[in-house]
Amino acid sequence: MRFVLFIGASFILSHRVYAQNLESFRKFQEEHFKQSVYYFKQSKIKQFSSLDSSQQTFIPWLDGNTINFLSSLNADAAANTNVTSLLNRSGAFALSGEGIICGIWEDGLVADHSEFQNRILGKEGTSVKSHATHVSGTILASGVLPAAKGMAPAAKAFTYFFDNDLAEMAALQINSSAKVSNHSYGTTTGWARVGGVWFWFGDAAISSIEDYKHGFYNNRTKAIDQLVNLCPDYTIVWPAGNDRGEPGDGTRPADCNQGTGYDCIIPEATAKNVITVGASNKFTSYISPLSITPSNFTSFGPTDDGRIKPDIVAPGVNILSTGSGSPTQYINSSG
C-alpha cells in the first residue's frame, strides 16, 4: 500500500514539475515574442507581403541581435506515401485520424471549405491565405472530392498564425490533447523572391557568397528541441526548405553551397527532435527506391554538424488540395 501511495505521489509530483517547466518555457517564448514586436516597432521594421500570386508573408523575428524573417514554404500524395493502405477501411489498420487533434501553424487564416466541415476547432489570423488553406486541406480534407482527400480525413485541428508559434505550441500542450503539429514555413534563407524581385536574406558581414543560416542550429532551433524534450509524446513536422534551384539575380552565387545543391536545410528543420520532410516528385507506381526522385526545389542536407536531413520525403509537386477562393475551390500547388 505504501508503495502504491509512493508511486502515486511521485507521478503527481513529476506531472507538476513537467507542467511548471512547460509553462516556464511558454512564458519565456511569449516574452521574447513581445520584446521582438517592441524592437521591430521601435526600429520601424515591418512585415511585408509580396505582390505576386503566392500571397507570401514575411514576419521578422530576433535570434539574439540578428534579425531574421519567417515565411511560408510552398490523393497522389496519399498514394505515394502509402497512406492509402492505412486509410483502407477493409485493411488491417483502417486509420482515418478520427479522435486525433493536431495543430497547424501557417501564414494566415484558413478559409472555410466544404472539405473541413466543422473539424477546425479554432482559427487565428487576420487575412485568408491560399497557402494556409492548401496545407490544411492536405492534412484534413475529408474527400468530398476524392482526389483531394487529406492524409487524416477525420482528424480535427487548431490553426494558428505563425508569428508567435513557440509560445502557442507550448500552450497547446498544456491545454489540449493535440500531440502533433505541422509547420509549412520557416526562416527565410539565401535568395527569395519578394514581389517578383530577388532579395538576399544572408548576412554579408559573415559571408558575402552564402547564407550561414543554411544547415545552422540556432537559438530558435534549440527552443524547438527543448519543447519536445519537455513533451516527449509531442511530434513536430517541419519542411526541409525550398532553397535548391534558387539562382538569385547573379550578384551572389546561387543557394545551397554556391549552387552545388547541398547544405541548405533551414534552421528549424535542423532540430534533432522534429521530423524533417523533403519534397519529392509524384510517381505512378513504385518499383524500387529509384522511383522516388527529389523535386528541383527541395533543400538537401547535411546539417552543419554533419547530421543527415531530411528524415523522410513526401510528394510536394503539383499537389491537389483545398483552395481559398470559395468553399468548393481546389488548386494544385507545390512546396
PyMOL commands that set and color helices and strands:
alter all, ss='L'
color gray80, all
select helices_A, chain A and resi 2-43+76-80+83-87+130-140+146-148+162-175+219-230+255-259+267-270+289-291
alter helices_A, ss='H'
color red, helices_A
select strands_A, chain A and resi 48-49+57-63+66-72+101-106+120-122+156-161+180-183+185-187+191-194+197-200+235-239+275-280+312-315+319-322+330-333
alter strands_A, ss='S'
color yellow, strands_A
deselect
rebuild
show_as cartoon
